[in-house]
């Protein structure tokens, strides 16, 4: 088998594709995500194992001398691909879940005493960014800490309507936040000293009211099933249900 320009060949015939991306996560993990597939007509011939072995060797070369904990990663979808990576020693590191709920238009927001909601604006971006870094930065479940400039670009591209944001303030300190667009809610955060007081639920209620007012009739978000803060249970109590699961498989790079 030969490889060139992201393609795998056998006797000069393209039998599949291959790719690799690398990034550093907040807990010090350097992840080498291996992607690609064997074309349908060439499956069940052992090519998948050979492609994966070649990818791992390239990742080992790239990881040589790099700091931190180096890991292979892959995101199989089909049962066949899951069996392939499990046979190669990969195991589920965490599971991303998409949760949705139908909105009802209720305007009830049960905000705990000691915090107030204030309209969001561009001036609040830095506070939300720093809050995300504090709340999620210690996660070992795949969290990547973007730069402030990257955060600003994400907001501009996907979540520019500050009317769909819900920010709760304890004096001049941001206590909790929901950053949302019409189709997705990427950040729901509450600082440690404000947890288990109903603040996250109240922020979601405020967000749902804003979404309803803007014409949205269903809310959607992603979280991690194994999140130690119990985010799935929180969202289920708020009315969300899991509609999609994405298992993330990983394996330590030899000797790292």
N, C-alpha and C positions, 0 to 999 in steps of 0.2 A: 504494500500500500504506500502511495506517495501523497504528499500534501503540498499545496501551493495556493496562495491567495485566498485562504479561507475555504478551500475545497479539498475533498479527499478523492483520490483516484485509485482504481485497480485496473491494470493493463490499459492505462490511458483513458478509461471511462470514468466519468464523475459519478461517484456512488453516494456522496453526502457532503455536508458542510460542517465547518468547525469554526469556533471563535473563543476568545477569552477576554474578559474585562477584569480589571483589578482596582480595588479601592481600600482605603483604611477606614475602619469603624471606630466608634467612640471608645470602645474598651481596649483598643490596641491591636485588634485583629486585622491582619491584612488578608483580604479575601480575594482569591482568584476564581472568578465565576466562569465555569466551562459551559459553553453553549454549542449548539449544532444539532444535526440529525442525520440519520441515514435515509436516503430516499426510499420510498415505499417499495419499489421494484427490487431493491437490494437488501431488504431486511431479512432476518432469520438466517444470515450467513456468517455471523460472528464479526461483522464489520464494526458494529457498535463498540464491542470490547476493544478492538484495535484502535479505533478513533479515540476512545476515552484514555487508553494507555498513552497514546501519543500526546494528547492534551496535557495529561498529568506531567509528563516529562518536560514539556515546554514550561509549565508552571513552576516546576522545581528549579529549572534554570533561572527563571525570572526572580524567584524568591531567594536565591542564594545570596547571603550577606545582608538581607533586608532585616530591619529590626522588628520586634514584636512577634506575635503568634501568627504564623502563616497557615492558611486553611484553603483546601479545595472547596468549591461550592458548586452545586448544580440544582436545577429546578425541574425535575422530571414531571411530566403530566400523565402520560399513558402508563398502564400497568406494566407493559413491556419495558419501558424506560426505568420505572421504579425498580423492577426486578434486576435490571442491569446494574444500576448504581449501588443497590444494596449488596449485590454479589461482589462488588468492588470495594466494599467496606464503608460506604457512606451510610449515615444515619440522620434522622430528622433532628435538626437543631432547634427549629421553632416553626410555627404554623401561622401564616398570615390569614386572617379571616375578614371577609367583607360582610358587614351587617347593614340591614336596611329596616326602615319602619315607615308605615303610612302615617301621614300627619293629619291631625283633626282640626286644627285651627284654634285650639285652646290657647288663651292668652295668659294662663296662670303661671307665675314665676315665684316660687317659694325661696326667696333669697335669704340666707342666714344672716343674723345680726352681725354687724361689724364690717360689712362690705357694701359697696354701692356699684351699680352699673353705670358706666359712662359711655357716650358714643365714641366709637373708635375712629382713628384718623391715621394718616401717614406718620404723624409724630409719635405714635405708639409702637411702631415697628421694632425699634431697638429694644423696648421693654419685653415684647413678645419673644423676640429672638433670644434674649438673655434668659427668659423664663424657660424656653424650650431646652436650652443648653443645660440649665440647672436640673430640670425635671427628668429629661431623657438621656443626658450625657453619660450617666453611669450604666446604661443598659448594656447587657451582653446578648441582646436579641436582634442584632443586625442594624442598630441605629447608626446613622452617619451624620456627623455634625458638620453641616454646611457652613460656609463663611457667611457673614452678614450680607455681602453682595449677592451671593447665591440665593439667600433667603428673599432678598428684595426682588430678585428676578422672578422667583417662583410666585411671589405675591402678585407682581405686575402681570404675569402671564395667566395665572389661573384663579386668583382670589382677590381681585382688585376692589370688589364692592364692600367697603367697610360697614355698610349697613347690615351685612350678614355676619359680622364679627360680634362676639359678646365678651366684654372685658369687665372683670370684677376687681375693684380696687379697695385695698386696705390702706386708707390714707393715700400717700403717694406711691405705694408699693403695689405692683400687680400681683394679686392673690391667685387668680385663675382666669382662664381664657379659652374661648372656642374660636378658631379661625376657620371660616367656611366659605365655600362657593356654592353655586346652585346644584352642582353635581357631586360634590365630595366635601368631606370635613377632615382635613389632614391633621389638625392639631387640636387636641383637647388636653389641657394641662391644668393642674392645681398644685401649688406649692405645698411642701410636706406639712407645714403647720396649719394648713387649712383643709386637710383631707379629713374624711369621715365626719363632715359637718353638713353635708348636703349641697356643697357649693357646685360640684360638677353637675349634679342633677339640675340645679337651678340654671346653670349656664346653658345646658342642653335645652331646657324649656325656653329660655330666651332666644336661643338660636332657632328652634323650631317655629316660634312665633314669627321671627323675622323671615324665615324661609316661606312660611305660609303667606305672609303679607306680600312677598315678591312673586307669588304664583306657583311656588314649588309645593308639590303634594306628597313627596316621599323623600326622606332623608337617607343618606348613605355615608358610611365611613369604613375605614380599615383599622384593625388593631391586631395584636398578637395574642394568640390563644393562651400562651404560657406566661403572659405578662404577670409579674408578681404583685402588681397593684390591683389585680382583679378587674381589669377594664371590661372584660367580656360580661361578667356578672353585673357590673354597673350599667352597661348599655342594655342588657336584657331587662333589668328592672325599669329602664326608661322606655321600653317597648320595642327595642331592636331585636332582630332575629338573624342568625347566621344564614347566609345564602350562598357563600362560596368559601372554599378553603384552598390554600396554596402552601404545601409543605416545602420547606427549605432544607435541603440535604447538604451536609458538610462532612469533611474528613480531614484530619490533620495532615499537613505535608510532612513527609518522612523526616524524622530527626529534628522537627521544629517544636 
